[in-house]
Amino acid sequence: MARTQTVTAAPADPAGRDELLQEYGFAFAADEGSTHTPDELSTEPLKNLVQLAAKLCGVPFGVINVVTSDQQQQVAAVGFEAAVCAREDSMCSQVFLSGKPTVVPDASLDPRLASNPFVTGEIASVRFYASVPLETASGFVLGSLCVFANTPGTPGKDQLGMLEILARQAVQLLELQRRTLQLNSALSEVRESNAKLAEFAGRVSHDLRGPLTTMLGYVEMAGDEVDGDHPAAEYLQIIDASGHRMLAMLEDVLTYSRMGGALQRQRVSLQTVAAEVAKDLGLSFGSGAVLDAEAMKLHVDPGQLRTLLQNLVANAVNYRSPDRDLKVRISGISNYHGTTVFVADNGKGIAPEDRQRVLEPLVRLHRDGDGHGSGLGLAIARRVVEAHGGELSLKETPGGGTTAVISFPAGP
């Protein structure tokens, strides 16, 4: 014989119930009787649990209820259409805060439930009723998992045990939904913050570039007026070099702020863009250097692809090996998942523990012999890739060096 709990007065409800329930993504209905549509993330998995619960107990009806401060919200139902009712009309609201399963063989004979509209026929004619609270690890009771029938009955011990297991599984699904919503909210805040920061950085870079360019112009004019052997000539050269490094950094910041906007996708030749990049880099690429690219087509924003390859190849130039001529190989593969592009160099390489870190803005390794850089090149590259819905990662090139792995998802 399964254990049967006598229905007693419900414990006090915690304050802030509705606010806590909203963290699980439920858009509660304003009117009684209207169908409740919860977050799509939980609907089907929860309904599957309810179907299993009803089948295990051999009854036609099952439901997962979420109880608010004044309503019962039927989140997932089997055997009838999910709806909303007043909390005082709910059978589950009488027992769900007890923290224990409740079994009522015949609700019409139970003094606490006999006059309930779900029993009298006003809403339904429930007789057999079994309910398990949906209690979180923190002790907060969301609602209940219920199974019921219009005829009297008593579940077996194993059936009640399985009902408790399914209730715990329902709580886990709801907790997963809650954590997912919290993560999405946090990511949205980060994206908004990053967008504002990028906008600010772009505005500041633009405002500083004008005065700096003017200053460099005056330095150049002063250099023309000073003999090469004059002590001031060396200082002017230092100022000029520092100013141009600062100007390059401002250009990188401005580029970073502009990348990731609206895309103008079209079919682009990887080989053609790579040739343009080699031309852009000009003398900085160095004597003996080789840039080789496969002939393949990509469906991307051509301007942003050019910026992407410029920064990856420039990174290879800055961190080239002093022991061999620089070689950069750009290749790719495509399948129904998308396209993966590899930009492999034979430079110094990047230690495994630094490969993720250097993708962040303003991160430099400061190794002996490294070229000058703003610390934004790889961050710009990642921003471009992510704007296309892809991912950028770094790995070691066989024989030494760094390979950038760019994964673009399949698109139209």
C-alpha positions as CSV (number, residue, x, y, z in Angstrom):
1,M,0.0,0.0,0.0
2,A,1.4,3.4,-1.0
3,R,1.7,6.0,1.7
4,T,-1.1,8.5,1.9
5,Q,-0.7,11.9,3.3
6,T,-3.5,13.7,5.0
7,V,-3.9,17.2,3.5
8,T,-3.1,19.9,6.1
9,A,-2.8,23.6,6.1
10,A,0.0,24.8,3.8
11,P,3.1,26.4,5.4
12,A,3.7,30.1,4.9
13,D,4.7,31.2,1.4
14,P,8.1,32.9,1.1
15,A,8.1,36.6,0.2
16,G,9.1,37.6,-3.3
17,R,7.7,34.4,-4.8
18,D,6.7,36.0,-8.1
19,E,10.1,37.7,-8.5
20,L,11.9,34.4,-7.9
21,L,9.7,32.6,-10.4
22,Q,10.4,35.2,-13.1
23,E,14.0,34.2,-12.9
24,Y,12.9,30.9,-14.5
25,G,11.6,32.6,-17.6
26,F,7.9,32.3,-17.1
27,A,5.7,35.1,-18.7
28,F,2.7,34.8,-16.4
29,A,-0.8,35.2,-17.8
30,A,-2.8,38.2,-16.6
31,D,-6.2,36.5,-16.8
32,E,-7.5,33.3,-15.4
33,G,-8.4,30.6,-17.9
34,S,-5.9,31.8,-20.6
35,T,-3.4,29.4,-21.9
36,H,0.1,29.9,-20.4
37,T,3.0,29.8,-22.8
38,P,6.3,29.4,-20.8
39,D,9.8,29.9,-22.2
40,E,10.3,27.6,-25.2
41,L,13.4,26.2,-23.7
42,S,11.4,24.2,-21.1
43,T,8.1,23.4,-22.8
44,E,8.8,20.2,-24.6
45,P,11.2,18.5,-22.1
46,L,8.7,19.2,-19.3
47,K,5.8,17.9,-21.3
48,N,7.7,14.7,-22.0
49,L,8.2,14.3,-18.2
50,V,4.5,14.8,-17.6
51,Q,3.6,12.2,-20.2
52,L,5.9,9.7,-18.6
53,A,4.5,10.4,-15.1
54,A,0.9,9.9,-16.3
55,K,1.8,6.7,-18.1
56,L,3.8,5.3,-15.1
57,C,0.8,5.9,-12.8
58,G,-1.7,4.6,-15.3
59,V,-3.8,7.8,-15.4
60,P,-5.0,10.0,-18.3
61,F,-4.0,13.4,-16.8
62,G,-0.8,15.0,-15.7
63,V,0.5,18.5,-15.2
64,I,3.4,20.6,-14.0
65,N,2.1,23.6,-12.1
66,V,3.9,26.7,-11.1
67,V,2.2,28.6,-8.3
68,T,2.5,32.3,-8.1
69,S,1.3,34.6,-5.3
70,D,-2.2,34.5,-6.6
71,Q,-2.5,32.0,-9.5
72,Q,-1.7,28.5,-10.5
73,Q,0.0,28.4,-13.9
74,Q,-0.1,25.1,-15.7
75,V,3.2,25.0,-17.5
76,A,3.0,21.6,-19.2
77,A,-0.1,19.4,-19.3
78,V,-1.2,16.0,-20.7
79,G,-4.8,15.0,-21.3
80,F,-6.1,18.6,-21.3
81,E,-5.1,22.1,-22.3
82,A,-2.8,24.0,-20.0
83,A,-4.5,27.1,-18.5
84,V,-4.5,29.4,-15.5
85,C,-6.7,29.5,-12.4
86,A,-6.9,31.4,-9.1
87,R,-4.5,30.1,-6.5
88,E,-7.4,29.5,-4.0
89,D,-9.1,27.2,-6.6
90,S,-5.9,25.1,-7.0
91,M,-5.7,21.7,-5.4
92,C,-1.9,21.8,-5.6
93,S,-1.7,25.1,-3.7
94,Q,-3.1,23.4,-0.7
95,V,-0.2,20.9,-0.4
96,F,2.8,22.0,-2.5
97,L,4.6,23.9,0.2
98,S,4.7,20.9,2.5
99,G,7.8,19.6,0.8
100,K,6.4,16.0,0.7
101,P,4.4,13.9,-1.8
102,T,0.7,13.9,-1.3
103,V,-1.7,11.0,-2.4
104,V,-5.4,11.3,-2.2
105,P,-7.3,8.1,-3.3
106,D,-10.6,9.9,-3.6
107,A,-10.7,13.7,-3.4
108,S,-14.5,13.8,-3.1
109,L,-14.1,12.1,0.3
110,D,-11.3,14.4,1.6
111,P,-12.7,17.2,3.8
112,R,-10.1,19.7,2.5
113,L,-10.6,19.0,-1.2
114,A,-14.2,17.9,-1.5
115,S,-15.5,21.4,-2.2
116,N,-12.7,22.3,-4.6
117,P,-13.9,23.3,-8.1
118,F,-11.5,20.8,-9.6
119,V,-13.4,18.1,-7.6
120,T,-17.0,19.3,-7.7
121,G,-17.3,19.4,-11.4
122,E,-17.2,23.2,-11.7
123,I,-13.8,23.0,-13.4
124,A,-13.2,19.2,-13.3
125,S,-14.2,16.0,-11.5
126,V,-10.9,14.8,-10.0
127,R,-11.0,11.8,-7.8
128,F,-7.5,10.2,-7.6
129,Y,-4.9,12.8,-7.0
130,A,-1.1,12.5,-6.5
131,S,1.3,15.5,-6.2
132,V,5.0,15.9,-5.7
133,P,6.5,19.4,-4.9
134,L,9.0,20.9,-7.2
135,E,11.6,21.9,-4.6
136,T,14.9,23.5,-5.5
137,A,18.2,22.8,-3.7
138,S,17.8,26.1,-1.9
139,G,14.4,24.9,-0.5
140,F,12.2,27.1,-2.7
141,V,9.1,25.3,-4.0
142,L,8.3,26.3,-7.5
143,G,5.1,24.3,-7.8
144,S,4.2,20.6,-8.2
145,L,4.1,17.6,-10.6
146,C,0.6,16.2,-10.4
147,V,-1.1,13.2,-11.9
148,F,-4.8,12.5,-11.5
149,A,-7.9,10.7,-12.8
150,N,-11.7,11.0,-12.6
151,T,-11.9,7.7,-10.8
152,P,-10.5,6.7,-7.4
153,G,-7.2,5.0,-7.2
154,T,-4.0,4.4,-5.3
155,P,-0.5,4.3,-6.8
156,G,2.0,1.6,-5.9
157,K,5.1,2.3,-3.9
158,D,7.3,2.1,-7.0
159,Q,5.0,4.4,-9.0
160,L,5.2,7.1,-6.3
161,G,9.0,6.7,-6.1
162,M,9.2,7.2,-9.9
163,L,7.0,10.3,-9.6
164,E,9.4,11.8,-7.1
165,I,12.3,11.1,-9.5
166,L,10.5,12.8,-12.3
167,A,9.8,15.8,-10.1
168,R,13.5,16.1,-9.3
169,Q,14.2,15.9,-13.1
170,A,11.7,18.7,-13.7
171,V,13.4,20.9,-11.2
172,Q,16.8,20.3,-12.9
173,L,15.3,21.3,-16.2
174,L,13.9,24.5,-14.7
175,E,17.2,25.3,-13.0
176,L,19.0,24.8,-16.3
177,Q,16.6,27.2,-17.9
178,R,17.2,29.7,-15.1
179,R,21.0,29.5,-15.4
180,T,20.7,29.8,-19.2
181,L,18.6,32.9,-18.9
182,Q,21.1,34.4,-16.4
183,L,24.0,33.6,-18.7
184,N,22.2,35.1,-21.7
185,S,21.4,38.3,-19.7
186,A,25.1,38.5,-18.6
187,L,26.3,38.1,-22.2
188,S,23.9,40.7,-23.4
189,E,25.2,43.2,-20.8
190,V,28.8,42.3,-21.8
191,R,28.1,42.9,-25.5
192,E,26.4,46.2,-24.8
193,S,29.3,47.3,-22.6
194,N,31.8,46.2,-25.2
195,A,29.9,48.1,-27.9
196,K,29.8,51.2,-25.8
197,L,33.5,50.9,-25.1
198,A,34.4,50.3,-28.7
199,E,32.3,53.4,-29.7
200,F,34.1,55.5,-27.1
201,A,37.5,54.1,-28.1
202,G,36.8,54.9,-31.8
203,R,35.7,58.4,-30.9
204,V,38.7,59.1,-28.8
205,S,41.1,57.6,-31.4
206,H,39.5,59.8,-34.1
207,D,39.8,62.9,-32.0
208,L,43.4,62.3,-31.1
209,R,44.5,61.3,-34.6
210,G,44.2,64.9,-36.0
211,P,46.4,66.6,-33.4
212,L,48.9,63.8,-33.5
213,T,49.1,64.0,-37.3
214,T,49.7,67.8,-37.0
215,M,52.4,67.3,-34.5
216,L,54.2,64.8,-36.7
217,G,54.0,67.3,-39.6
218,Y,55.7,69.9,-37.4
219,V,58.4,67.4,-36.4
220,E,59.0,66.6,-40.1
221,M,59.3,70.3,-40.9
222,A,61.7,70.8,-37.9
223,G,63.8,67.9,-39.1
224,D,64.2,69.6,-42.5
225,E,65.6,72.7,-40.8
226,V,68.1,70.8,-38.6
227,D,71.4,69.5,-39.9
228,G,71.8,65.7,-39.5
229,D,74.8,66.1,-37.1
230,H,72.9,68.5,-34.8
231,P,72.1,67.0,-31.4
232,A,68.4,67.9,-31.9
233,A,68.2,65.7,-35.0
234,E,68.4,62.5,-32.9
235,Y,65.6,63.7,-30.6
236,L,63.4,64.7,-33.5
237,Q,63.9,61.2,-34.9
238,I,62.9,59.6,-31.6
239,I,59.8,61.9,-31.4
240,D,58.9,61.0,-35.0
241,A,59.2,57.3,-34.4
242,S,57.2,57.4,-31.2
243,G,54.6,59.6,-32.8
244,H,54.2,57.1,-35.7
245,R,53.9,54.2,-33.3
246,M,51.2,56.1,-31.4
247,L,49.4,56.9,-34.7
248,A,49.5,53.2,-35.7
249,M,48.0,52.3,-32.3
250,L,45.2,54.8,-32.8
251,E,44.5,53.4,-36.2
252,D,44.3,49.9,-34.7
253,V,41.9,51.2,-32.0
254,L,39.8,52.9,-34.6
255,T,39.8,49.7,-36.7
256,Y,38.8,47.6,-33.7
257,S,35.9,49.9,-32.9
258,R,34.6,49.7,-36.5
259,M,34.9,46.0,-37.0
260,G,31.9,43.7,-36.3
261,G,29.2,46.0,-37.7
262,A,26.7,45.3,-40.4
263,L,28.1,42.8,-42.9
264,Q,28.0,43.1,-46.7
265,R,28.5,39.5,-47.7
266,Q,29.5,38.4,-51.1
267,R,31.4,35.6,-52.9
268,V,35.1,36.5,-52.4
269,S,38.3,34.9,-53.7
270,L,40.6,34.1,-50.8
271,Q,43.6,34.1,-53.1
272,T,42.7,37.6,-54.5
273,V,42.3,39.1,-51.0
274,A,45.6,37.5,-49.9
275,A,47.3,39.1,-52.8
276,E,45.9,42.5,-51.8
277,V,47.1,42.0,-48.2
278,A,50.6,41.2,-49.4
279,K,50.5,44.5,-51.4
280,D,49.2,46.4,-48.4
281,L,52.0,45.2,-46.2
282,G,54.6,46.1,-48.9
283,L,58.2,46.3,-47.7
284,S,57.3,45.3,-44.1
285,F,56.7,41.8,-45.4
286,G,60.5,41.5,-45.9
287,S,62.9,40.0,-48.4
288,G,62.6,36.3,-48.9
289,A,59.1,36.1,-47.4
290,V,56.5,34.0,-49.1
291,L,52.7,34.4,-48.8
292,D,50.8,31.6,-50.5
293,A,47.0,31.2,-50.6
294,E,44.7,28.6,-52.0
295,A,42.1,29.4,-54.7
296,M,38.8,29.1,-52.9
297,K,35.7,31.2,-52.5
298,L,34.2,32.5,-49.2
299,H,30.8,34.1,-48.6
300,V,32.0,37.0,-46.4
301,D,32.3,40.7,-46.1
302,P,35.3,41.4,-48.4
303,G,36.5,44.5,-46.5
304,Q,36.4,42.7,-43.2
305,L,38.1,39.6,-44.6
306,R,40.9,41.9,-45.9
307,T,41.2,43.4,-42.4
308,L,41.2,39.9,-40.9
309,L,44.0,38.6,-43.1
310,Q,46.0,41.9,-42.8
311,N,46.1,41.5,-39.0
312,L,46.9,37.8,-39.0
313,V,49.7,38.2,-41.6
314,A,51.0,41.3,-39.8
315,N,51.1,39.3,-36.7
316,A,53.2,36.7,-38.5
317,V,55.6,39.5,-39.6
318,N,55.9,40.9,-36.1
319,Y,56.7,37.6,-34.6
320,R,58.8,36.0,-37.4
321,S,61.6,33.7,-36.6
322,P,65.1,35.2,-36.9
323,D,66.4,31.8,-38.1
324,R,64.4,31.4,-41.3
325,D,62.6,33.4,-44.0
326,L,59.0,34.0,-43.3
327,K,56.4,31.8,-44.9
328,V,52.7,32.2,-44.5
329,R,50.3,29.6,-46.0
330,I,46.6,30.4,-46.3
331,S,44.4,27.4,-47.0
332,G,40.9,26.2,-46.3
333,I,38.4,23.3,-46.3
334,S,34.6,23.5,-46.8
335,N,31.8,21.0,-45.9
336,Y,28.1,21.2,-45.0
337,H,29.1,22.5,-41.5
338,G,30.8,25.6,-43.0
339,T,34.3,26.7,-44.0
340,T,37.5,26.6,-42.0
341,V,40.4,28.8,-43.1
342,F,44.0,28.2,-41.8
343,V,46.6,31.0,-41.7
344,A,49.9,29.2,-40.9
345,D,53.2,30.9,-40.4
346,N,56.7,29.5,-39.5
347,G,57.5,32.2,-36.9
348,K,58.3,32.0,-33.2
349,G,55.0,30.5,-32.2
350,I,52.9,31.2,-29.2
351,A,53.0,29.1,-26.0
352,P,49.9,27.0,-25.3
353,E,49.1,28.9,-22.1
354,D,49.1,32.3,-24.1
355,R,47.1,31.3,-27.1
356,Q,43.7,32.3,-25.7
357,R,45.0,35.3,-23.8
358,V,46.5,37.0,-26.9
359,L,43.1,37.1,-28.5
360,E,42.0,39.7,-25.9
361,P,42.5,43.4,-26.7
362,L,45.8,45.1,-25.7
363,V,47.6,41.9,-24.8
364,R,51.2,41.6,-25.8
365,L,53.8,39.0,-24.9
366,H,56.8,41.4,-24.6
367,R,59.3,38.8,-25.7
368,D,62.9,39.7,-26.7
369,G,63.1,40.4,-30.4
370,D,59.4,40.8,-31.0
371,G,58.3,43.6,-33.3
372,H,56.2,46.5,-32.3
373,G,52.5,46.1,-32.0
374,S,49.4,47.6,-30.3
375,G,48.1,44.4,-28.9
376,L,45.0,44.8,-30.9
377,G,45.8,42.8,-34.1
378,L,44.5,39.4,-33.0
379,A,41.6,41.0,-31.1
380,I,40.5,42.8,-34.3
381,A,40.8,39.4,-36.2
382,R,38.6,37.7,-33.6
383,R,36.1,40.5,-33.7
384,V,35.8,40.1,-37.5
385,V,35.4,36.3,-37.3
386,E,32.8,36.6,-34.5
387,A,30.8,39.2,-36.5
388,H,30.5,36.5,-39.2
389,G,29.2,34.0,-36.5
390,G,32.5,32.1,-36.5
391,E,35.3,31.3,-34.1
392,L,39.0,32.0,-34.1
393,S,41.6,29.9,-32.3
394,L,45.4,29.4,-32.4
395,K,47.5,26.3,-32.5
396,E,51.0,25.3,-33.3
397,T,52.2,25.0,-36.9
398,P,54.0,21.6,-37.5
399,G,57.7,22.4,-37.5
400,G,57.2,25.6,-35.5
401,G,55.1,28.7,-35.8
402,T,51.5,29.7,-35.3
403,T,48.4,28.6,-37.2
404,A,45.2,30.7,-36.9
405,V,42.1,28.5,-37.3
406,I,39.1,30.4,-38.5
407,S,35.8,28.6,-38.5
408,F,33.0,30.2,-40.5
409,P,29.5,28.5,-40.2
410,A,27.6,27.5,-43.3
411,G,25.5,30.3,-44.7
412,P,23.4,31.2,-47.6
